[in-house]
Amino acid sequence: MSKKAISIALSIVLLGALSPVHSGSATAKERISLSPSSMKAKAYGMGGAFTAVLDGSSGVLFNPAALELYRFPKTSRLTFFLNPIGGIEALRSKAELRNDGKIDGLDWFSYAGMLCKSIVYSRPDFSVSLLLAEELPRVAPTADSNEFFTSSGLLDRSYSVCTSRLRLAKQISIGASGILVTAKDISEKRREFAASYGVLIQPSDKICIGMAYFDFPQAVAGLFSLEDRIIDETINVGVSYRPHHTLLLAADLRNASEEQRTVKRELHLGVDYAPFSFIALRAGFFHQKDENKDVFSAGISLLNSNLFHSEEDQFFAKDFVLNYAVQANAQAGRRDYKHYLTMTIRI
């Protein structure tokens, strides 16, 4: 069997084996959810080890200094990332996106962001991005629920990120993000403002070292620790190593700067393997200390858009149109499966 056939077969097995949603197989002790409008499928597929990974708009959620798009920067570019799945959900579920059924004010930006997920303005040494309508964690429904795929209440539990990144030298970049958090059922003010700051150092073409600091309002800080495992007012440190152009290894140390937090330091490990230009496979692991459970993750990406662009318009990293990830853990006899889907088309 050829290498290409083996890769395709492994991809099919991965998708079938990881998905627990089969007719008649769901139990009351399983909780299954899908986030259809998230930019974090790549990161979650690698166990969240993304502080030192250069990956465009999705990377800024873990380190604002990781905003890197084009392999060969021009004077200036404006890039849009469209999310067809989110656009369909915006039309199909408009009346359900807010619990009171009303969309007004800043909600319209998040509503538009369900289709136009991200906008990035790039210059050789400076970039600005706007990422809209990232979903905050919610309680996952049981497997027999009909809410497996839903955007209900998204505009009441979401956040948007504006990021700027400055390249100080070829090997050093700094970045900062302003985060607008909408959490109607958590915060009395409905909207809160947060911030993050980051540094990315590239001592060689194969190694990246990243550090990021996050400052969340107390009312919403706990939401970012549920899935992202990001703790308020602490520093995350990460390193990524690419021994071969098809392989990326990454490790993050979360909560590295503070020992007295409820959530202690966590080591997140991830791997990204792209045997061909059109496919990538991912896996990750971390031990969630506050609940004493092991979390395993895996993912797959298909259709690299770089293949449809000239060399000068190709991204620094492979830009996959379809990205899927699943995180799985078991605790006290209950199994949780969280699925993430990122589908973006750049124009």
N, C-alpha and C positions, 0 to 999 in steps of 0.2 A: 504494500500500500504506500502511495506517495505521501510526502510530507504534507502537501496541501489537503489530501483526503483525510489524513489523520487529524489535522487541525479542525476541519469542518466537523468531523465526527465528534471530537471532544467538545466542540461548542454546543452541538445538539444535546449531548449527554449532560453537559453542565446545566443548560436551561431546563431540561426535563427533571434532573435530579434535585435541583435547588428549589424548584417551585412546589410547595406543598398543596397547591390548589388542584385537587382532582375530585371528580364527582364521587360523592359518598365517602371521602377520606377525611373530611373535617371533623374535629371533635370539639367539645366545649372547652377543652384545656388548651386549644390552639387559638392564638390571636394573630390575625393576618391583616396587613394593610399595605396599600400601594400609594406612593406619592407620585402622581403623574406629571408634576410641574416643578421639578427640582433640578438644580444644576449640579448637585452633589453626588450623582450616581458613581462617577469615577472615584471620588474620594472615599465613599462608603465601601466600594468594592475592594479598596486597599486598606480596610480597617481604620480609615480616617487618618492614616499616616501621610499627611499632605502639607505640612508646614514648610517643607523644603522642595516642593514639586512645582515646577513652572507649568501652568496649565490655563492660561487665559482667564476668562471670567469666573470659572469655577474655583480656581486657585485662590482668588482674593478672599474667599470666605474663611480661609484658614490662615492666610498671610497676605496682607495687602501689597507687600513688596513683590509678590509672585505674579503680578500682572504682566505677562509677556505673550504677545501674539505672533508677530511675524518674524520669520527667520532672517529676512533681509529688509530691515526698516527703511521706508521711504521718508520724504519730507513730512508728509502727514497722510493719515487715512481715517476714514470713518467706517466702522464695521457694525452691522446689525445682526443679531442672532434671533431668529424667529422660532417659536415653539408651536408647531401645528396642533399638538395634543392639547396644550393649554388654551389655544384659540378656540378649539371645538368645545372644550369645557366651559369657556367664558360665554359662548352663545347658548349652549345647552342648559347651563345651570345658573344663569344670570340672577334669577330671583332667589337663589339659595346661597349666593356667595357671601351675603351678610345675613345674620340671623333675623334682623328686622326687615330684610328685603329692600333696604334703601342703599343706593350707591351715590355718594356725593363727595365734594371736596377732593382730598388726596386719594380717596378710594378709586377715583377714575384713573390715576396713574398706575395703581396696582392692577386694576382691571385691564388696562392697555398692556401691562407687562405680562399678562398671561399669554399673549400672542407674541409681542416683541419683548423677549425675555431680557435682552441685554443690548446696550449700545456702548461701543468703545471707540474713543478717539485716540489715535496713536501717533506719536512722533518718535524719532530715534532714541531720544533720552527722556521722554516724558509721555505718560499715558493717563487717561482718565476713563473710568468705566461707570456705568449705571446699571445695576442689576435689580430687577423688579420682581415683586410678588413671590419671594421664597417662602415656602410654607413652614410654619412652626410646628413642632411635634404636637400630636394629639393622641388621645387614648385610642389604641388600636381596637377595632371591633373584633368580635369572635369570628371564627372561620365560617360559621353558617349565616353570618350577617350579609345583607345585600348591599352593604356600604363599603365593600372591598375597594372599589374604584369610585372615589367621590372627591369633589372640591367644595362640598357644603361648608359654609362658614370660613372659607379661605381668607376673605378680606377682613375678617375679625381676628385671624391668627396668622399673620404673615409679617415679613420684614423686607425692606429694600436697602440696598447698599450703594453708596457713592464712594468710589475709590480713586485716589491719585497715586501715581508711582513715579519716582524720579531715579534715574540711573546716575549715580555719582561718578562712577568709573566703570570700566568694562566688567569688573568683578563684583561691584557692590551696588545694590539698589535699596532704596528705602520707600516705604509706602504708608498711607494712612487712609482709614475708611470712616465715614459717617454712616451710622445705621439707624434707620427709622423703623421702630418696632411697633406693630399694631397687635395688641393683646387685650381685647375688650373684656374677656372673662377673667383676666389676671390683674390688670392694672386699672386703678380707679380713673386714670387720665386717658385711658384707651390707647394713647400713643406715647411712647417713650423714645428717647434718643440715646444711642450708645456709640462707642468708638473703638477702633482697633488700630494698632500701629505695628509695623513689621520691618525687618531687615532681612535681606537675602544676599549671601556671599557665595560667589562661584570661584573657588580657588583653582579649578580646572574645568575642562569641558565635561568631565564625567561626574563631578561632585558638586552638590549644592548644600549649603548650610543655611537654615532659616530660623528666625526667632520672631515671635509674635506676642503682643500684649493686648488684652481685651478689657474694656471697662464698660460694664453693663449697669443700668439702674437696678436697684435691689429688687424691684417688683417683678422684673422679667429675667433676672440672671439665671434662675433655675431652669428656664426653658432651653437654654443653650448647652446645658450639661446633659440633658436627657439623651440626645442622639449624637450631637457633635462632640460631647465630652470636653467642652470648653468651659473653664471656670473663671468667674469674675476676678479681676485684678491679680491675675497670675501670668507667668510667662510660659509659653510652649516653645520647645526647642526641637528641631527636626534636622535630619540629614538624608539626602538621597544620593544614590550611587548607581551609575549606569556603566556596568562592565562591558556591555555590548549594546549596539544600537537597538536590539530587539528586547532588551531586558532592563528593567528599572527596579531597584531595591530601595525601600524607604523605611525609616523608623522615626517615630515621634516620642518625645517624653513630655507628657501633659502635666500641668500643675508643677512645673519644675522649680518655681520660685518660692513656694509656700508649703510648709509641712503641717500647719495646724488646721488646714481646711478639712471639712467633712470628707471630701473626696481626695484621697492621697494621690501621690504620683502614679501615673499609668504609662506603661510602655505600649505603644501601638506599632504594629509591624505590617508592612504591605509589600506586594510584588505585582509588577505589571509586565506581562510577556506578550509581545506582538510578533508572532512568527512570520506574519505577512503584513503588507501595507493596509489590507482591508479588514483586519480583525485584531483584537487584543483580548487577552484573558487576564483576570485579576483575582487576587486572594488576599485576605488580611486576617488579623487576629489581635485582640486585646482582652485583658482581664479587667472587668469593671469592678473596682474595689468597693465602692459604697454598697453594692448589692451582692458582692462576692460571686460573680458569675463570669463565665467565659463567653465571649462573643466572637463568632466566626463570620466571615463575610466572603463573598465571591462575586464576580461580575464578568460581563462580556460587553465588548463594543464592536460595532459593525459599520462599515461604509465610511472610510476615511475621505473627507472632502478635499484633502490636499491633492488627491489624484485627479481632481477636475479643475485644478488651477495651475497656472504657470509657476515656474520655480520661484520667481520673485514675489508671487502672491501666496506662497505656501506659509502655513503657520510653523512656529518653532517646534511645537509638539504636534503629534498626529491629531487631527480634528475629526473625531468620529461623529457621525450624524445621530446614531442610536447608541445609547449607553444604558445598561441595565445592571443593577446590583441588588443583592439580598443580604441582610444581616440576620443571623439566627442565633438564638440562645435558649437555654432551658433552665428553669429554676422552680423549685417547689412543685414539681410535677406539671408545670405549664410550659408550653413552648411558644415562643414569640418569633414571628417572621415579619420582617419589615422590608418591603420592596421599594426600589427607587428607579424611576425611569426618566432619562434625560433624552429628549429628541430636539435637536436644534439644527437649523439650516442658516448658514451665514450668507449675507448678501452685502 
